[in-house]
Amino acid sequence: MQEYILYSQIPCEREKQVLAILAGLTGVQPVPIHEQVLIYAQVKAPVVAVSKKVKPKPQQNEGQGLSYHKLWREVITKEDDTQEVGDWKFRAEQTPEAGSMTLISRGVVEHKATEAELERLKQPEWYQFRRHYANSGDRFIFGNVIIRIYRMVVPMEEGVNEGLIEATPLPIEGMKLVDASGSLIVESLVRVATPDKTNNIEDQARKDKPSVTDSAKEELMKFRARMDGAVDLYAPDRLALDTRARNV
């Protein structure tokens, strides 16, 4: 899957205003979101067997090409204050591609985490746990554009890293803001399930049509133009979103 993304940041004083603008644009009220996120750094890459006659070899040299991987799940707090949690999802993001100044473009692998993946994340020879946080805010959908406005929160008590995969998520009252000012991150993105591939034998009529990728980018940039003056969406430095694990 490929994601095309733009970001912004707004002060807490503008939260209600921006939510109202987006509700008017999309014609729907925001959907509350609360996502628990666990970050793990690869210690070594999995071994891949090329064939029965070839000795298995690691995907990357040890210490090179290692990445941060995420587990995340949705957490819904009901009216009686009980929690309903979704399944863990495994997410691996590539460092954004170079060459694009107008938007962030990155490859992403995301799926429901398997039991084998959950077990491997617990093994110190494969992964080191790095961070536990949550994204708390609201979500809108506008065509194919997903808009999320959220704050990042972390546990008030640090150092409780064991058993997080099995444990009940902390309530929002047990977490604190990463940014004490209360500012919010605005994220708008479009996802393309399968990036376009060159096909030398496709007919000319098909070539003349815009690709799925181009259409996704165009839709995101049109949304940016619609929000101009209300929320200034931009592409940050791609290396600020670097997912390569170092000093592991």
N, C-alpha and C positions, 0 to 999 in steps of 0.2 A: 504494500500500500504506500502511496505517496501523499504527503500532506503539504499544502501550501498555506502559509500562515502570515498574519500581520498582528502586531501587538500595540498596546498603548498602556498608559497608566493614568489613573484619575484620582484626585484627592477624595477623601471620604465625604466631604461636603457636597460633592457632585453625584453621589451614588443614586439618590432618588431621581434626580433630573435625567441622568443617562438611562436609567431603567425605564422611565416614562417615555423617553424618546424612542427607545428600542421597542417598547410595547406598542407605540403608535405606528412605527414602521412595519412591524411584523404582524400586527393585528391580534396578538395574543399576550397573555400575562406571562411573566418569567416563571421558569420551572426551577425550584430550589435545588441546589446540588451540594453534596458533601462527599468528597472522595478521599478515602484513606490511601496513602501512598507510602510504599517502602522502597528504598533505593539500595541496590546491592552492586558491588564492584566485582567483576570477574577476576579471579586469581590466576586461572589458567583456562585455556580454550578447550572445548570438547574435542575428543579424538574422532576422526572420520576415517572409516575403512573404505578405501577406493574400490577394492575388489578382494576376493579371497586369496588371490595370488600376490597381492601387494600389501606390504606391511602397513598397518594403520599409522596415520600421522596426524599431529595436531593441526587445527585449522590455521592457527597463527603461531609464530614463534613465541615461546613463553616470555611474558613481560612485554610483548608487542601486540598491537591490535586488539587489546582487551578493552571492554566497554562497561559502562554502567547500564544495568537493567532495572526495570521497575516491576513491582507488583502493585496493582491498585484495585480497589473495589468501591462500589457505591454504598453509602450508609444513609438510611432513611430513618429519621426520628419521628415516631408517631405521636399522636395527641396525648397518649398516656405516658409519654417519655420512654417507651420501649424502643429498641432499635431493630431494624430489619436490614440485614447486610446482603449484598450481592455476592456472586462468585468472584474469586480472585482472577484478575486478568494479567497475563504476562505481556510486558511491552518492552521492545528493544528499539531505540531510536538511533538513526545514523546522525553523525555530525552534518549539519546543513551543507548543501552543495555550494561550492564557490561560484562566483560569476554573476549572481543575481543580486542587484541592489534594490529592487523594488519589493521583493517578498522573500520569505524564508521557504525553501524547498528541501524536504528531507524524506528519506525512506523510513518506513516504520513497519515493524512486525508486531502484531497484537492479536492475541487470542485468549480464550479461556485457559487458565493455567492447568497443566496436567499434574497428576500426582507426582510423576517423576520430576517435573520442574520444581514443584514445591519442595520436594525432598532434597534436590540438589542445592537449592538456595540455602538450605540449612547447614550444608557441609563446608567447613572452613577450608578444605583443600580446593574447593571450587569457587566459593564466593566469600566476600567480606561484607557484613552489613554496614551501611554508611549513614542512612538517615531515615527518619520517620516523620512525616508531616501530613497535613490534609489541606485540600482546596475546598473552601467554603464560600458559596455565592449563589449565582443564578445563571440560567442558560436560556438562550433563544435560538430558534431556527428560522432562517430567512432564505427560502429557496434551498440551495445546497450549502449555504454558509452556516456554520455552527458558531455562535457567539457565546462566549463564557466571560462572566465578570466575577472575579473571586479574590479572596484574600487567602494567603498561606498562613496556616497556624501550626504550631509545634507543641508537643507535650510540655506542661509546666515543669515536670520532673524529668530530668535527663538521665540517661544511663539505663533505662528499662528497655533492653533490646531483645531479651529472650522471649520466645514463645509468641511473638507478635502475629505470626501467621494464623495461629490457632486462637489467640485471645480475642475477647470482645473489644471492639474499637472504643477508644476513650470518648466520653461525651464532650461536646464543644466547650462545656464549662471547665473541663480539665486541660484546656489548651490555651496557648497565648499567641498573640500576633507576632509574625516574623518582623513586620514593619510596624513599629509602635504608633506611627502616625495614622494607621488605619487605611492607607491608600489601597486602591484595588488595581489588579491586573485585568486588562481587557484583551481577550484573545479571540481572533476571528480566523477560521480555517475552513478549507474545503479539502475533502479527501477523494482520491482517485484509487479505486480498488486495484486496477492493473494499469501501470503506465503504458503509454503507447509504444509499440514496437514497429520498426521499419519493415515494410512488406513490399518487396520489389515487384511483385506481380499483381498488386491491387490495381483496380481500374482507375482511370483518370478522374472519373466522377467522384470516387471516394477520396482521392487525393485532394480534390478541391474543397472538400468539406473540412471545417475546423476540427482538430483533434479533441479528444476528451480532455487531455491535459490543457490545451489552449483554452478550451471553454471554461475549465475550472479556474484557471488564472484570471480570465476575463471577468468571470462572475465575482471573484474576490475583489478585484480592482474596482468594479462598479460599486460594490458595497462600500469600499473605502471612499469613493467619491460621494456617495449618498451621506456618509457620516462626516464629511469634511466640515470643519467648523464646530462640530459637536464633540467628536472624538477624533483626534489626529492619529490615525493608524500608520504604523511604519514597520520596516524590517530592521531589527537590531543587528549588531555585529554578529555574524554567524558563529564566531568562536566563543561568544558568550553562551552558546547552546551546545558547546563541544561535549560529546558523550564518551570520549576516550578516557579510560581509567588509568591513572598514573599513581606511582608510589604505592603499588599494591604489593 
